[in-house]
Amino acid sequence: MNLMISLQRALVDYEPDLLEVIATRWDVDLPTADIDALSAAMLDVERAEQTWATLSSAAQAALAVMLAQDGRLTLPQMTQRFGELRQMGVARREREKPWLNPISVTEELVYAGFIIKVFDQTPEGARAYYAIPSDMQPLLPQPINLSASTEPGQPALPRHPVDDTLSAVDDMTTLLAYARIQPPKIASWLEPNASVIVDRYLRRREDRAYRALLAQLAVDLHLLTETTGGRVEVNSDSARPWLEAPRLHQARLLLEVWLTSGWNDLAHVPSLQAETWPNRPRLARQQALESLAAVPLDTWWNTDSFIQYMHDVVPDFMRTMVDYGTWQILDRQSGRLLLGEDEWLFVEGALLRFIISGPLNWLGALHAIDGAFRLTALGAAMLEQVVWPSQEDRLDLPSINADLTIEVPVGFSRFDRLQIARFTAWHRSPDICVVERATYQYRLTTQSLQRVEREGLSITSQVIPYLSRVCGGALPTQAGEALTRWAASKSTPTLQADFRLTIPSAEVAAELKRSRHVGRFLKRQAGSQAFWIQQAELATVRDALLREGWMAHVEIEADNAPL
């Protein structure tokens, strides 16, 4: 970034009437628009001290803040903390003379000639700043203890992270798989106080705001699109490229879309509530991240000290002086109205703590544990300190077992995991703290296969070959036989909700009675082709039937399966 612009270069772009206003403020006789003479006078040490002394105390403080930030603030930072500059042409300036009664500190400093508006090219495009001309900066009183003010808090003792930093990628895949099978109403997923079925299958299950954030990012990335009745469905054109990308690239996309998302971090702070949220979430988020960029890499940092730094150095990153007395934000527990600067720690402080422990932690930009945080490689790249990390995924293949369970490693293709999830019942997701050998467990059931057939897929010509391919070889013999037999006849033993096993024909019943694996469970007759089964034996009976090549229809699974 190169914002080192001299005073003389800055004055070249000023209209003659503005040059006259600045010359008058600096007590310079300027009969013509002589930029050289004006800049030379303004760079006189004694004159600069005298003119600085005529500024309001708020304007003097603003210059000190800018000097502590390399002599510049972004346009949003300046506007948020020190007010706006009204846009005026020559005629309106002549009529209203805003320098006589400036409405903000920003306006006072612009018409006094102490700050200029400049632009810098970033990867996202041109970015506007207010800056003190480079040759004027040494003439101004320097902020006290500059080195301390730029240190954003204090280090913390090392922690031992236990979370998988890329788990948001896995959970986004789970949301898309669920929506592919049973399109949800998006309002329920975006509501952080609502409990929805999909929550129990996320790796990070304990925080509903996390699921609400992922749902919003899915919409922002166009992975989900709204249909009739407020429901959403998977947008294959956008979802497939994301699902097929490497995990690190998927995580990068989630972080990048959060930076520009309209998702309101403040509205999801657990300790706060409001009828309406008056904040500008993207602006506060960006300014908080700019301060976070000063945290050293590879260092555990104390969260409280970072929040205190923001309070001391950049307190108005979200609210202006006027906003402190007008925003109607309540403490959720007590109902107390949090008005005034004295409530900063309960509003801004709570927001910063949430951003660190919530979105930045959830999306893999940092580890946050026990009151401390440390940036990850993804976080450092997001803050433009290093290049984005990239590497190909490990080739971890799923495995299908004889009991029709399928173990899918988290490193396996997210696109293919979604396909497996389409024609299985969902049994288990890996916990967030499991990093090595974390796997999802699915099971092929008669209910899930019926769902696949309703979609028009063939079990024998599509599902079985697909599973053989992604699992790296042929299915276990008894699993393949059971799937083929079920697809051919649909006639199968049923384990009913009242713990009866009903068998489709007398011939099959006689065959199973003679079976070494099943016969010992068929002792308590419940009808001509039905038998009572102990509740504790249900899973054992199901597996015993599989060993004989029969895929049982388990009615009880319908209550426990998600879909």
N, C-alpha and C positions, 0 to 999 in steps of 0.2 A: 504494500500500500504506500503510495507516494502522495502525501497531502502537504508537502513542504512548499508552500506558495508564498512568495514575498509580498510585502505590502504594495510595492509599486505595481507588480503584476496584477494584484487583485483590483487596484483602483482603475486599471485600464478599462474594465468592464462596467464601471459606474457611469450613470448618466450625469450630465453637468449639474442638475439640481441637487443630486445626492452629494456630489463633491462639495458644493457650496455649503450644504448642511453640515457635513463633517468638518470642513474648514472652519466654520463658525464655532463649532463645539471645541475645536482645538486652538481657537484664537489665532487663526492664520489668515492674513490678508491675501485673498485669492481673487484678484480682478478677472482673471481668465482661468480656464480649466487646466491649470499647470500641474499635472500629476507629479512631475519630478519635484517641484517645490513643496507640494503638500506632503508627499511621502518623506522627504528629507526632514520637514518640520516635525512630523509625527514620530520619527525615529530619534529625535533629540531626547536624551535621557531625562533632562529636567522637565521638558514640556510633557513627556509621557507620564511622569510622576504626578504632575499637577492635574492633568486631565483625568487620570485614574482616580484621583482624590475627589473629583466632582461626581463620580458615579455613586449610585445608591449602594448601600451595604449589600443588598441582594445581588446586584450586578457584580460587585467586587468578589463576592463568594462564588458566583457562577464562573468567573474567570479562573479562580483558584481550582475549582473542580475540573475545568477543562485542561488546565496545565497539568493536573495530576493524571489526566488521561491522554497524555502526549499532545495536548493542545487542541483537542477536537472531541466532539460528540456527534453521534449520528443524528440525523434530522429528527427521528422519533424520540431519541433520548432527550434532545434539547427541547423539543416541543412538550414532551411529557413533564419534564422537570421545571423548565423555565418559561413555558408559555410559547404562543405562536407569534409569527410575524405576519401581519396583514398584508395581502398582496394589493399593491396600488400602482397605478400609472402616474405619470407626471402631473396630470391635471388634478387627480384626486389628492396627491401629496400636497400640491400647492394649496388646495382648498382646505384640507383637514389638518395639515401640519402635524403628523403623528409624532414627530420627535419632541414636541412640546408636552405631550401627554401620552407617553407610550403605555400600551395596555399590558405589557409583559417585560420581563427582564431581557428576553431575546430581542425584542424590538428596541429596547434602550441601547443594548450593546451594538446592534447593527447600525443604528443612526449615529452612534458615537464613533463608529469606525473601528471598533475593537475586534469584531468578528466578521467573517465572510462566509458565504455559502460556496462549497466546492463539491465536486463529484469524483467518485473513484469507481473504476471498473472492477467488478467482481464476477465470479463464474455465474452468478444469478442475474447479472446486468449492472447498470449504473446504480450507484448508491450515493445518496446525498448526505453531506456532513456540514456542520458549522465548525469553523476552525479559526484559531488565532493566527494571523500571518506569522510565518516562521521567524522573520527578523524582528518582530515586535515582542515575541515571547520572552526573550532575556531581559527586556526592559520592565517587565511587570513583577510585582511582589510574588515570590515563589511560595507554593504551599508548604506549610511546616510538616516535617517528618514525611517527606514524599515517599521514601522507600517503604515505610510502614503502611502508608495508605494504599499502596499498590499490591501489597501481599494479601491475598484474599482469604485470610484466616490462618489456621495453624494445622500442622500435620497431626496425625493420630497414630496410635500404635497399630502395627499390622494386624489385619483380620485374615480369616481363612474362608474365602468365598466357597459356598456350597451349591449355589444355583447354577443351572445351565443358562448362560447368557443368551443363547439363541432359542430359548423355549418359546418365545413369541411366534417364531416361524412355525413351530409345531402346532401351537394352539390356533393360529390363523388357518392352518390346513384343516384342523378339526372343525372349525366353524364352517369352512367351505364344504366339507364332506357332509356335515349335518344339513346345511342348506340345500345341497344337491339332492338329498334323499327326502327331506321334509321341509320345504321352504317356510321359514319362520316369519312372524310379523317383526319387522325391524325395530319398531318402537320398544318391544319387550327386551331386545338385546341391547338397546341403547340406554335403557333405564338401569342405573347402578343399584337401585334399591330392590329390584325385582329378582326373584330366583327363577332361573329357567333351566330346563333339563340339560342343555349342553354344558352347563357349568361343571357338572360332575365328571366330565370327560376331558377337561382342560388340565394341563400339567400344573398351572398356577390356579388352583381352584378357590382359594380363600378370599379373593378380592373381586367383587362384582364390577367395580370400576374398571378393572383390567379388561374384563370381557367387553364392557361398554366401549372402551378405547379401541380394542381390536375391531369391533363391529363398525365403528366410525371410520377407521382406517380402511377397512374392506370396502366401504362405500366410496371413500375418497379416491381409492385406487381403482375404482370401477370393477373390483372383483365381484361385488354384489350389485345388482340393479333392482330397483323397486318395480313391482308388478301391481296388479289389481289388489285392492283390499289391504294395502299397506304391507304386503308380503314381499320378500326379496328372493331372487333366484341367482344362481351362479352365472356370471357373464363369462362364457368360455373363451371369448376372444381376448379378454384381459387376464382371466384366471390361469389359463394354461401356461402362457409364458412365465408368469410368476411362479407357478408350481414347479415348473421344469428348471428354474434357475438354481444355481448353487445356494446353499443355506446362507452364506455370508452376504451374497448379493440380495437375497430376499430380505435379510435383516436390514441392510442398507436402505432398501426401498421403504420399509416401514418407518425407519427413523426420518428419512427425508420427507415423507408425506406428513408425519406428525409435526414437523417444523412449520409447515404451511397450512395445517388443518385448522378448521374452525372449532375443533373440539375444545371445550372450555375447561382448562385445568382447574381454575378457581371453583367452578361449579361442582367439582368432584372432591374437593377437600373435605374429609369426613367431619371436621369440627365446625364447618360453616354451613349456613343456609340463607337463602334470600328468595323473595318472590320473583325478582328479575335480577340478572347479572349484568351490571353496567360496564364491565371491563372489556378490554380489547385483548383477547388471549394471545394472539400471535405476537403483538408488540411486547407484552410483558415476558413472554417466553424467550423471545430473541434477546432482550436486554439481560435477562438472567443468564443466558448461555454465553453472552459476551464476557460477563464477569467470570463465569466458570472456566473460560478459556485460559485464565491466568493461573489456575491450579496446576502445579507441577505434575507431569506425567509419571506414572509408576510410583505414585506416592499415595498412601492412605491419608485422607484429609478429614478433619473434624467438621461435622455438619453444622453444629452450633456456631463454631467460629466463622464459618462461611456466611451463615445467616447474619451474624453480628457485623461482619464486614459490609454486607449489602446495606444493613441499617445505617452504618456510619458513613459510607461513601456513596452509595447509589440508592438512597431511600425511596426516591420517587419513581422507581422503575415501573410501577403500575399505576399509582394514583398521583394526581397533582395536588397542590395545596388546597385547591377548592374541593377536590373530590373527598378529602379526608373528612369533611364535615357534611357531605351530602349522600354518600353511598350508604344504602340501607342493608347492611350485612349483619347477620345475627350469629351469636355463638349458639350452636345447635343444642348443646346440653342445657345451658342456663336460660336461653332466649334473650340474653343481654345484647343490646345494640352496640356494635363495635364502631363508634364514631371517634374521629380525631386521631392525631398522630400518636397518642399514647397507646393506641390499640394496634400499632404496626406489627408487633410480634405475633398477634393473634390473627392477623389478616395476611399481610405480605410474608411474614415469617412462616406461617402455616402453609402458604402457597409454595414457597421455596422448598420447604421440607417435603411436601407432597411431590413436587416435580422431581426431586432427587430420588426419593424412595419409591415413587410411582413410575411415571412414564419413562424416565431415563434409565431406571433400574429394570423395568419390565422389558424395554425394547433393546437392552443389551449395551447401552452407551456407558454404563458404569455398574460396579458392584456397590450395593448399599447394605451395610450390616452394622447393627449395634451403634448407631450414632456416628458412623464414618462412611466415607465413600472413596472409590478409586476409579478413575477413568479406564475404560477398556480401549483396545485398538479401534473399535467402532466409534466410541465416543470421541477419541482424539481426532479421527478422520472427520467426524461430523463438525468438529470445531476448527477444521482446516489446519490442524497441526501436523498431520501425517497424511499419506495417501490412504485411500480406502483399502483395507485388507481384502485379499482375494485368494482363494484356493479351491481346488476341486473337492467335491465331497468324497468321503471314503465309500468304497463299493461294499456296503453292508447289505446282504441279501436277507429277505425274510425266510422263515422256515414254517412249513405246515406239518403238523403232528398227526399221528394216527387217530387222535381223538377229535380231529377237525378244528383244533385251535391253530391260529396263525400268529406267530411272533414276528413283529415288524420293528426293526431297529429304527431309532430316530434319524440315523444317517441315511436311511433308504430314501429313494425318490419320493418327494411329497406328492407328485402327480400320481404315482402308482399306489401310494398309501391311500389316497382318496378313492381310487378304483376298488381296492380291497375293502375299504370301509363301506362301499356301496352295496356289496353283496354278503355282508357278514353282520352278526350281532356284536356290539361293542362291549368288551368285558373289562379292560383295564388300560389306563393311561399311566405312563411313568411319572413318578413324583418329580417335582421341580428340583429337588436336591440330588436326584440320580443323574450323574453326568456320564459315567462310563457304563457301557452295555445297557443303556436305557432302551426299553422296548414297549411297544403297544401290543396288547393281546386282543385278538378278534376270534370269533368262532363262526363257522359255517353252520347254520341251523335251517330247519325246514322253512321257518318264517322268513329268514333273510333270502333264501333261494326263491321262494314264492314272489318276493318283492322284485327280484331280478327278472324273473319271467314276465311279470307284469310290465316291465320296461321293454320287453321284446327280446331279451338276450337268451341264448341257448346255453344250458348248463354243460351239455356234452361237447358242443362244437366251439364254444366261446370261453366259458368260465374255467373249465378244467384245463384247456390248453394255456390260457392266460396264467393261471396259477403255476403251472409247470414251468412256464418261461421265466416268470419273475422270481420264482424260488430256486431257479438254477438246476432243475431236474424233475424227474417224474415224481408224482405224489406217492406217499406211502400206500401200499397195496390196499389195505382195508379202507382207507379214506377214499381212494379212487373207486373201489367197488361200491361203497355205500352211496357216493354221489351219483354214480351211473345208475344204480338200481332205483334210487329215488326219482331221478329224472325220467326214467323209463315208465314207472308205474304210478308214482305218487301214493301208492298203497304202503303204509308204514305203521309200525306200532306207535301208539300214542300214550305218553305219560300225562294223565289228566290232572287238573288242578286239585281234585279230591284224592290224589295219590293212588289212582287206579291205573294199571297198565292195560290198555285194550289192544288186542291183536287183530289184524284185518281179516284173518280167515282161520278156520279150524285146522287146516293143513299147516299153516305157519305156526299156530299155537302148539301143535303136536311136535313140530320140528324144534321149536325153541325149548319145549319141556325136556327134550332129549339133549339139549345143548349143555356142554360142560360149563360154559360161562354164564348162561342165562337161567338154566333150569332150576338152580337152587333158590332163585327168587320167586318162582312161580308156585308157591305152596298154598297161598290163601286165595281161594277162588272168590271172584266178585261177579261172576256171570259166566256164560258159556265160553267166552273168549276174553275174559277180563280177570285181573288178579290185583289184590291189594299189595301195595309196596310201602315199606317204611319210609318216612320222609328223609331220614338220614341216608337211605340207600339210593336216592334218585340219581345222583351223579354216577354211582357205581353201576346201576342198571343201564343207564344210557351208554356208558362206555362198553359194558358187556354186550349190548345189542350191536354196537359198532364192530366189535370183534367178530361178530357173526355176519357182518355185511349189511346190517340194518341201521338206517339213519332215523332215530326216533323223533317223532314230533312231540316236543315238550311244551305243553300249554303254560306251565309255570314260568318259562322263560319269557313269555310275552309280557309278564308284569315287570320283569327285571331288565329286559332289553330296552335300549333307548329309542329304537325306531320300529 
